[in-house]
Amino acid sequence: MQPIIAPSVLAADFGNLEQDCKMINTSDADWFHIDIMDGVFVPNISFGMPVLAEIQKHAQKPLDVHLMIVDPDRYLETFHKLGAEILTVHYEACKHLHRSLQLIKSFGIKAGVALNPHTPVQHLRDTIQDIDLVCLMSVNPGFGGQSFIEKTYDKIKELKQLIEDTNSNCLIEIDGGVTDKNAAKLISCGADVLVAGSHVFKSADSLSTIKTLKNVN
């Protein structure tokens, strides 16, 4: 089965955001991956509500919104109203993860949980059946263009086993350092969704790069 491809708009040309949104619309990509950073949870600040509202105007595919922010519950309803169809919070940022997941699901959208590279997969054992998507960070969150962390392959396999053991329908998403060089191995380990930023937007032909990722085997 082909993976879901979610280009990360963080790596797009902000001066030509509409053009890059149209590129994703016409490509073989499945989702838009949107990173929201507050400069507190991660050492970087990305776009917020106004830019997401502009992306929503042009996007013709689901918005996969990844909140790298402290106390995300404050803004879950706002991001839902701005078009998020998948809304992901960080395990490390949620004091009451189950409550956060319930709130996201109350909007009728998919609830995701992201894990930083150092966070064990087993921390999700008690909530995995309430999660629609687990985003494994394969770089330290905050900046694009980082090198892939090799330990991620083992985490994917462990997470896949947890999903099977609990009869969960959760998807596994990989975010950080994804390229056509490691995509096949990621999928073979159990990944369902590949987030690619710099690899897509810095390539000579973004459409061709997305097509390659979509058809990797």
LOLO-171533 format. One record per residue (C-alpha): residue number from 1; x, y, z. Coordinates in steps of 0.001 Angstrom, whole numbers. Layout:
! LOLO-171533
SITE   num      east     north        up
SITE   NUM         X         Y         Z
...
//
This chain:
! LOLO-171533
SITE   num      east     north        up
SITE     1         0         0         0
SITE     2      1275      3471      -856
SITE     3      2224      5783      2023
SITE     4       409      9008      2796
SITE     5      2677     11907      1804
SITE     6      2408     15167      3760
SITE     7      4745     17940      2539
SITE     8      5776     20210      5411
SITE     9      4844     23783      4574
SITE    10      7482     24988      7067
SITE    11     10017     24482      4249
SITE    12      7931     26294      1621
SITE    13      8699     29724       174
SITE    14      6725     32042      2448
SITE    15      6934     34766      -186
SITE    16      5131     32489     -2633
SITE    17      2945     30490      -281
SITE    18       -62     30435     -2601
SITE    19      2100     29046     -5395
SITE    20      3499     26299     -3164
SITE    21       -12     25446     -1931
SITE    22     -1137     25042     -5532
SITE    23      1869     22800     -6168
SITE    24       786     20496     -3319
SITE    25     -2792     20525     -4640
SITE    26     -1688     19310     -8072
SITE    27       908     16838     -6749
SITE    28       574     13228     -5598
SITE    29       702     14448     -1976
SITE    30     -2205     13572       317
SITE    31     -2052     16132      3117
SITE    32      -598     19532      3999
SITE    33      1606     19239      7115
SITE    34      1520     22475      9111
SITE    35      3983     23035     11993
SITE    36      2863     25580     14594
SITE    37      5751     26607     16893
SITE    38      5618     29013     19837
SITE    39      9312     29582     20594
SITE    40      8777     28077     24062
SITE    41      8118     24379     23569
SITE    42     10638     24419     20712
SITE    43     13432     26952     20054
SITE    44     11780     28453     16998
SITE    45      8685     30439     16037
SITE    46      6748     29529     12911
SITE    47      3522     30879     11484
SITE    48       349     31145     13550
SITE    49     -3356     31615     12960
SITE    50     -3321     34276     10181
SITE    51      -953     32304      7954
SITE    52     -2870     29076      8576
SITE    53     -6051     30901      7569
SITE    54     -4377     31853      4275
SITE    55     -3207     28289      3678
SITE    56     -6744     27067      4297
SITE    57     -8019     29346      1517
SITE    58     -5797     27638     -1051
SITE    59     -5465     24064       259
SITE    60     -7592     21439     -1447
SITE    61     -6298     18575       679
SITE    62     -6559     17840      4427
SITE    63     -4596     20038      6836
SITE    64     -2429     17962      9182
SITE    65     -1703     20508     11928
SITE    66      1164     19734     14320
SITE    67      1160     21880     17466
SITE    68      4652     22324     18934
SITE    69      3355     24599     21678
SITE    70      2923     24632     25446
SITE    71      -571     24171     26891
SITE    72     -2112     23300     23505
SITE    73     -5632     22847     24916
SITE    74     -6050     26634     24862
SITE    75     -5997     26689     21073
SITE    76     -7469     23367     19955
SITE    77    -10881     24806     19069
SITE    78     -9254     27703     17210
SITE    79     -7149     25412     15032
SITE    80    -10174     23226     14373
SITE    81    -12057     26296     13132
SITE    82     -9071     27164     10919
SITE    83     -9516     23898      9057
SITE    84     -7390     21293     10827
SITE    85     -8617     17808      9919
SITE    86     -5826     16106     11838
SITE    87     -4717     17929     14998
SITE    88     -1597     16675     16751
SITE    89      -397     17659     20224
SITE    90      2879     16704     21869
SITE    91      2853     14120     24635
SITE    92      5477     16225     26432
SITE    93      3250     19340     26369
SITE    94        38     17785     27717
SITE    95      -613     17492     31453
SITE    96     -3785     15516     30791
SITE    97     -3301     13817     27436
SITE    98     -6539     11831     27486
SITE    99     -8529     15018     28074
SITE   100     -6752     16729     25166
SITE   101     -7558     13797     22874
SITE   102    -11204     13837     23940
SITE   103    -11445     17558     23203
SITE   104     -9961     17150     19710
SITE   105    -12310     14267     18938
SITE   106    -15299     16307     20139
SITE   107    -14771     18499     17056
SITE   108    -15235     15481     14784
SITE   109    -11608     15465     13580
SITE   110     -8660     13092     13978
SITE   111     -6500     13325     17102
SITE   112     -2741     12882     16904
SITE   113        61     12665     19465
SITE   114      3684     13532     18691
SITE   115      6657     12039     20519
SITE   116     10051     13717     20741
SITE   117     13068     11491     19929
SITE   118     13802     10824     23620
SITE   119     10215      9927     24604
SITE   120      9506      6170     24887
SITE   121      6723      4704     22761
SITE   122      5396      2800     25784
SITE   123      4233      6079     27336
SITE   124      1264      5822     24941
SITE   125       144      2349     26028
SITE   126     -2794      3678     28074
SITE   127     -4055      6055     25374
SITE   128     -3157      4354     22077
SITE   129     -6746      3270     21388
SITE   130     -7874      6909     21614
SITE   131     -5215      8113     19156
SITE   132     -5732      8292     15388
SITE   133     -2119      9141     14529
SITE   134      1234      9016     16317
SITE   135      3850     11383     14929
SITE   136      7334     10101     15702
SITE   137      9816     12952     15575
SITE   138     12877     11665     13739
SITE   139     14772     14908     14409
SITE   140     14750     17200     17430
SITE   141     11742     19459     16807
SITE   142     12115     23128     16011
SITE   143     14009     23453     12743
SITE   144     13790     21968      9266
SITE   145     16673     20432      7340
SITE   146     18079     18326     10193
SITE   147     19618     14881      9847
SITE   148     17479     11814     10447
SITE   149     17905     10022     13807
SITE   150     18606      6352     13056
SITE   151     17016      5092     16297
SITE   152     13661      5986     14727
SITE   153     13509      2671     12858
SITE   154     13411       765     16148
SITE   155     10748      3110     17539
SITE   156      8540      2521     14497
SITE   157      8746     -1240     14966
SITE   158      7985      -932     18679
SITE   159      5038      1377     18015
SITE   160      3704      -927     15298
SITE   161      3797     -3828     17760
SITE   162      1957     -1755     20379
SITE   163      -733      -859     17831
SITE   164     -1183     -4516     16870
SITE   165     -1204     -5689     20504
SITE   166     -3981     -3234     21413
SITE   167     -6016     -3581     18198
SITE   168     -5627       156     17581
SITE   169     -6310      1703     14167
SITE   170     -3658      4368     14740
SITE   171     -1460      5563     11861
SITE   172      2307      6044     12251
SITE   173      3671      9326     10908
SITE   174      7391     10121     10564
SITE   175      8464     13756     10745
SITE   176     12039     14903     10152
SITE   177     14824     14039      7752
SITE   178     12593     11981      5445
SITE   179     14033     11533      1929
SITE   180     13814      9089      -953
SITE   181     16881      7408       561
SITE   182     15166      6258      3772
SITE   183     11474      6246      2770
SITE   184     11382      2567      1758
SITE   185     12929      1436      5033
SITE   186     10556      3625      7042
SITE   187      7589      2044      5299
SITE   188      8954     -1471      5716
SITE   189      9295      -827      9463
SITE   190      5621       158      9645
SITE   191      5296      3860      8810
SITE   192      2035      4985      7162
SITE   193      2608      8734      6733
SITE   194      5789     10485      5588
SITE   195      6321     14174      6305
SITE   196      8911     15761      4023
SITE   197      9890     19415      4061
SITE   198     13296     20434      2792
SITE   199     13555     17294       647
SITE   200     10463     18417     -1276
SITE   201     10733     22189     -1382
SITE   202     14493     22433     -1898
SITE   203     14485     19921     -4742
SITE   204     14754     20964     -8378
SITE   205     11369     19435     -9157
SITE   206      9023     19254     -6158
SITE   207      6271     17463     -8071
SITE   208      8666     14725     -9162
SITE   209     10106     14397     -5655
SITE   210      6632     13928     -4144
SITE   211      5779     11384     -6835
SITE   212      8955      9422     -6011
SITE   213      8090      9354     -2296
SITE   214      4529      8283     -3047
SITE   215      5671      5370     -5204
SITE   216      8697      4248     -3211
SITE   217      8981       525     -2583
//
